[in-house]
Amino acid sequence: LDEGKLYMSRISSFNGNSWSDSTISHNSISPSKSAPSPPRDVLVNVLSDTELGVSWKAPVFDGGASIAGYKIVWGDNDDMVPASQLFFLLDNLDPEESFLVSVTAFSSRGFSDPALAKPLLCPMELIESITL
């Protein structure tokens, strides 16, 4: 659909035997472009005691413009990656530090709301090394 162009709908009903005549709706709409919806299924996984892997899926709604990329935020840090990249490595981390990780989609229409990463279970080797 084209932004700024008005669209109307026709409605008809079916009674099991035949269709009624179409009726044109009283309302018209004009699609507008907006910021994309947030990325989906944002996950963070412990890769080592100093590395985390962050992964996500593209937003359901692109807002009418192609997704240009993603902004990853952790603690006081952030980085941007192109739309083709759905994984980000956080490395050289302090094992004693904890922080939230979020991913935001962006396009020419703006930034989505951030999607907070959900943690995956730690790899068993890491749990064993921490508890030994």
Backbone as CSV, one residue per row, in Angstrom:
resi,resn,N_x,N_y,N_z,CA_x,CA_y,CA_z,C_x,C_y,C_z
1,LEU,0.836,-1.178,0.000,0.000,0.000,0.000,0.881,1.241,0.000
2,ASP,0.403,2.259,-0.632,1.167,3.496,-0.741,0.793,4.459,0.374
3,GLU,1.816,5.036,1.005,1.586,6.016,2.055,0.915,7.245,1.457
4,GLY,-0.094,7.768,2.148,-0.772,8.970,1.707,-1.931,8.711,0.751
5,LYS,-2.045,7.522,0.213,-3.146,7.186,-0.680,-4.293,6.621,0.146
6,LEU,-5.533,7.048,-0.142,-6.691,6.570,0.607,-7.171,5.237,0.055
7,TYR,-7.535,4.345,0.961,-8.051,3.032,0.592,-9.403,2.827,1.254
8,MET,-10.341,2.240,0.489,-11.660,1.907,1.005,-11.853,0.410,0.813
9,SER,-12.785,-0.155,1.547,-13.028,-1.590,1.419,-14.468,-1.842,0.990
10,ARG,-14.669,-2.983,0.340,-16.010,-3.448,-0.018,-16.308,-4.667,0.827
11,ILE,-17.527,-4.734,1.303,-17.914,-5.827,2.182,-19.140,-6.516,1.601
12,SER,-19.127,-7.835,1.599,-20.305,-8.618,1.206,-20.402,-9.812,2.131
13,SER,-21.579,-10.407,2.201,-21.777,-11.553,3.088,-22.193,-12.773,2.276
14,PHE,-21.983,-13.935,2.867,-22.331,-15.199,2.235,-23.228,-15.962,3.200
15,ASN,-24.389,-16.397,2.757,-25.346,-17.089,3.632,-25.328,-18.600,3.477
16,GLY,-24.372,-19.127,2.799,-24.295,-20.562,2.562,-24.744,-20.945,1.169
17,ASN,-25.547,-20.071,0.546,-26.029,-20.331,-0.813,-25.529,-19.309,-1.817
18,SER,-25.523,-18.052,-1.429,-25.130,-17.010,-2.376,-24.517,-15.814,-1.644
19,TRP,-23.863,-14.951,-2.429,-23.235,-13.744,-1.905,-24.178,-12.566,-2.043
20,SER,-24.135,-11.660,-1.089,-24.909,-10.426,-1.176,-24.190,-9.435,-2.088
21,ASP,-24.891,-8.355,-2.435,-24.241,-7.269,-3.167,-23.197,-6.634,-2.253
22,SER,-22.144,-6.115,-2.846,-21.080,-5.465,-2.064,-21.534,-4.098,-1.571
23,THR,-21.083,-3.753,-0.382,-21.307,-2.437,0.190,-19.948,-1.802,0.412
24,ILE,-19.823,-0.543,0.029,-18.550,0.169,0.225,-18.531,0.734,1.635
25,SER,-17.402,0.569,2.311,-17.279,1.052,3.690,-17.424,2.566,3.755
26,HIS,-17.887,3.074,4.885,-18.044,4.505,5.094,-16.719,5.162,5.471
27,ASN,-15.753,4.382,5.882,-14.453,4.908,6.323,-13.380,4.561,5.311
28,SER,-12.416,5.420,5.200,-11.251,5.133,4.374,-10.017,5.283,5.253
29,ILE,-8.961,4.613,4.873,-7.724,4.702,5.643,-6.573,5.020,4.717
30,SER,-5.550,5.572,5.306,-4.312,5.856,4.596,-3.174,5.275,5.414
31,PRO,-2.466,4.285,4.876,-1.376,3.701,5.659,-0.282,4.723,5.933
32,SER,0.293,4.630,7.086,1.406,5.526,7.411,2.595,4.688,7.866
33,LYS,3.748,5.206,7.599,4.961,4.514,8.020,5.286,4.921,9.443
34,SER,5.883,4.003,10.173,6.240,4.268,11.565,7.505,3.495,11.900
35,ALA,7.967,3.671,13.108,9.136,2.912,13.568,8.785,1.421,13.582
36,PRO,9.767,0.556,13.436,9.488,-0.891,13.467,9.089,-1.360,14.858
37,SER,8.490,-2.544,14.899,8.221,-3.165,16.191,9.546,-3.719,16.741
38,PRO,9.605,-4.062,18.026,10.861,-4.550,18.609,11.306,-5.891,18.015
39,PRO,12.595,-6.175,18.062,13.076,-7.505,17.667,12.400,-8.575,18.527
40,ARG,12.336,-9.788,18.002,11.681,-10.895,18.717,12.715,-11.875,19.264
41,ASP,12.305,-12.603,20.282,13.097,-13.713,20.837,14.553,-13.326,21.099
42,VAL,14.753,-12.220,21.789,16.109,-11.770,22.120,16.625,-12.620,23.276
43,LEU,17.732,-13.306,23.033,18.307,-14.233,24.015,19.768,-13.896,24.252
44,VAL,20.216,-14.116,25.475,21.633,-13.965,25.790,22.106,-15.303,26.355
45,ASN,23.266,-15.752,25.891,23.803,-17.043,26.285,25.236,-16.860,26.779
46,VAL,25.561,-17.497,27.876,26.923,-17.461,28.409,27.802,-18.354,27.538
47,LEU,28.838,-17.775,26.941,29.769,-18.532,26.107,31.043,-18.877,26.872
48,SER,31.440,-17.994,27.776,32.595,-18.231,28.645,32.456,-17.286,29.823
49,ASP,33.453,-17.261,30.708,33.350,-16.360,31.864,33.534,-14.897,31.477
50,THR,33.950,-14.612,30.224,34.121,-13.228,29.781,33.377,-12.920,28.478
51,GLU,32.530,-13.870,28.009,31.829,-13.672,26.738,30.358,-14.052,26.849
52,LEU,29.526,-13.228,26.230,28.102,-13.509,26.102,27.723,-13.418,24.628
53,GLY,26.855,-14.299,24.183,26.315,-14.229,22.828,24.882,-13.742,22.894
54,VAL,24.553,-12.771,22.077,23.195,-12.231,22.017,22.624,-12.553,20.639
55,SER,21.423,-13.120,20.594,20.785,-13.431,19.317,19.341,-12.938,19.347
56,TRP,18.756,-12.736,18.162,17.387,-12.246,18.071,16.839,-12.554,16.690
57,LYS,15.533,-12.334,16.536,14.846,-12.473,15.248,14.343,-11.101,14.827
58,ALA,14.172,-10.936,13.537,13.700,-9.659,12.996,12.312,-9.321,13.542
59,PRO,11.988,-8.035,13.597,10.657,-7.630,14.066,9.551,-8.172,13.163
60,VAL,8.367,-8.310,13.714,7.204,-8.733,12.935,6.809,-7.626,11.954
61,PHE,6.865,-6.382,12.398,6.420,-5.231,11.614,7.609,-4.321,11.358
62,ASP,7.884,-4.031,10.094,9.035,-3.174,9.773,8.684,-1.690,9.706
63,GLY,7.410,-1.350,9.923,6.998,0.051,9.925,6.866,0.656,8.544
64,GLY,6.933,-0.154,7.504,6.802,0.354,6.145,8.121,0.728,5.498
65,ALA,9.215,0.495,6.183,10.547,0.767,5.626,11.464,-0.395,6.020
66,SER,12.406,-0.714,5.177,13.321,-1.828,5.460,14.097,-1.588,6.752
67,ILE,14.296,-2.663,7.507,15.122,-2.579,8.707,16.553,-2.280,8.264
68,ALA,17.142,-1.238,8.844,18.513,-0.853,8.482,19.533,-1.565,9.361
69,GLY,19.164,-1.851,10.608,20.093,-2.503,11.520,19.528,-2.611,12.911
70,TYR,20.421,-2.969,13.827,20.037,-3.192,15.220,21.045,-2.500,16.138
71,LYS,20.539,-2.011,17.251,21.385,-1.411,18.279,21.350,-2.333,19.492
72,ILE,22.515,-2.769,19.928,22.648,-3.641,21.092,23.173,-2.782,22.240
73,VAL,22.515,-2.850,23.386,22.906,-2.063,24.555,23.156,-3.022,25.713
74,TRP,24.304,-2.849,26.383,24.621,-3.614,27.587,25.333,-2.684,28.548
75,GLY,24.803,-2.560,29.744,25.382,-1.638,30.714,25.425,-0.231,30.141
76,ASP,26.600,0.408,30.197,26.783,1.751,29.641,27.298,1.713,28.203
77,ASN,27.308,0.545,27.581,27.866,0.362,26.242,26.770,0.129,25.213
78,ASP,27.082,0.427,23.963,26.169,0.085,22.870,26.974,-0.072,21.582
79,ASP,26.376,-0.773,20.648,26.981,-0.976,19.336,25.862,-1.178,18.336
80,MET,26.150,-0.957,17.064,25.158,-1.145,16.007,25.679,-2.146,14.996
81,VAL,24.736,-2.951,14.468,25.079,-3.953,13.458,24.085,-3.835,12.302
82,PRO,24.464,-4.303,11.098,23.551,-4.234,9.955,22.363,-5.194,10.113
83,ALA,21.333,-4.970,9.320,20.107,-5.773,9.404,20.347,-7.252,9.136
84,SER,21.366,-7.579,8.371,21.653,-8.985,8.046,22.241,-9.746,9.232
85,GLN,22.691,-9.049,10.250,23.338,-9.679,11.410,22.327,-9.832,12.550
86,LEU,22.097,-11.067,12.967,21.140,-11.361,14.039,21.825,-11.998,15.246
87,PHE,23.121,-11.710,15.414,23.906,-12.229,16.528,24.978,-11.203,16.863
88,PHE,25.283,-11.080,18.155,26.331,-10.150,18.559,27.110,-10.776,19.713
89,LEU,28.419,-10.658,19.663,29.291,-11.199,20.701,29.729,-10.074,21.633
90,LEU,29.439,-10.227,22.910,29.960,-9.322,23.934,31.173,-10.013,24.523
91,ASP,32.345,-9.406,24.385,33.555,-10.060,24.877,34.351,-9.121,25.775
92,ASN,35.390,-9.664,26.357,36.241,-8.930,27.305,35.438,-8.374,28.478
93,LEU,34.447,-9.148,28.919,33.588,-8.720,30.023,34.219,-9.061,31.361
94,ASP,33.892,-8.294,32.360,34.321,-8.574,33.733,33.361,-9.610,34.307
95,PRO,33.849,-10.788,34.695,32.960,-11.835,35.210,32.199,-11.428,36.475
96,GLU,32.666,-10.398,37.166,32.010,-9.945,38.390,30.903,-8.930,38.103
97,GLU,30.839,-8.424,36.872,29.873,-7.379,36.527,28.589,-8.004,35.978
98,SER,27.447,-7.433,36.342,26.176,-7.872,35.758,25.477,-6.657,35.151
99,PHE,24.713,-6.887,34.118,24.014,-5.808,33.431,22.903,-6.395,32.588
100,LEU,21.990,-5.532,32.172,20.911,-5.917,31.276,21.381,-5.741,29.840
101,VAL,20.850,-6.577,28.947,21.156,-6.492,27.524,19.837,-6.280,26.784
102,SER,19.824,-5.328,25.852,18.629,-5.107,25.041,19.026,-4.904,23.585
103,VAL,18.065,-5.149,22.697,18.276,-4.964,21.261,17.118,-4.122,20.726
104,THR,17.459,-3.132,19.905,16.487,-2.235,19.288,16.658,-2.303,17.779
105,ALA,15.554,-2.388,17.035,15.604,-2.345,15.573,15.486,-0.891,15.124
106,PHE,16.130,-0.565,14.004,15.955,0.781,13.480,15.855,0.770,11.957
107,SER,15.148,1.779,11.452,14.969,1.968,10.012,14.971,3.464,9.745
108,SER,14.675,3.851,8.522,14.600,5.274,8.196,13.425,5.948,8.901
109,ARG,12.526,5.159,9.472,11.358,5.686,10.169,11.567,5.811,11.674
110,GLY,12.721,5.392,12.180,13.003,5.541,13.602,13.419,4.245,14.276
111,PHE,13.461,4.296,15.605,13.890,3.161,16.426,12.688,2.493,17.076
112,SER,12.737,1.170,17.173,11.707,0.430,17.899,11.908,0.615,19.395
113,ASP,10.961,0.140,20.164,11.183,0.020,21.597,12.252,-1.049,21.797
114,PRO,13.057,-0.951,22.849,14.064,-1.993,23.080,13.411,-3.294,23.540
115,ALA,13.997,-4.393,23.122,13.568,-5.720,23.567,14.627,-6.242,24.528
116,LEU,14.239,-6.514,25.741,15.162,-6.986,26.773,15.515,-8.446,26.531
117,ALA,16.807,-8.771,26.583,17.266,-10.143,26.361,16.903,-11.024,27.534
118,LYS,16.505,-12.245,27.210,16.214,-13.257,28.228,17.388,-14.225,28.257
119,PRO,17.819,-14.626,29.450,18.986,-15.521,29.520,18.632,-16.961,29.154
120,LEU,19.566,-17.602,28.469,19.499,-19.046,28.254,20.182,-19.703,29.436
121,LEU,20.007,-20.987,29.581,20.699,-21.699,30.655,22.194,-21.701,30.406
122,CYS,22.962,-21.637,31.446,24.421,-21.675,31.335,24.868,-23.051,30.843
123,PRO,25.919,-23.096,30.039,26.482,-24.394,29.661,26.980,-25.129,30.907
124,MET,26.802,-26.410,30.958,27.160,-27.218,32.131,28.638,-27.072,32.487
125,GLU,29.511,-26.974,31.487,30.949,-26.842,31.779,31.222,-25.577,32.598
126,LEU,30.496,-24.489,32.285,30.697,-23.262,33.006,30.179,-23.381,34.432
127,ILE,29.033,-23.998,34.598,28.485,-24.190,35.947,29.447,-25.031,36.781
128,GLU,29.992,-26.080,36.202,30.914,-26.939,36.926,32.195,-26.186,37.298
129,SER,32.690,-25.348,36.377,33.929,-24.600,36.672,33.702,-23.566,37.753
130,ILE,32.503,-23.000,37.835,32.221,-22.005,38.853,32.057,-22.655,40.223
131,THR,31.457,-23.836,40.252,31.189,-24.487,41.548,32.376,-25.284,42.078
132,LEU,33.404,-25.496,41.285,34.578,-26.264,41.761,35.484,-25.423,42.617
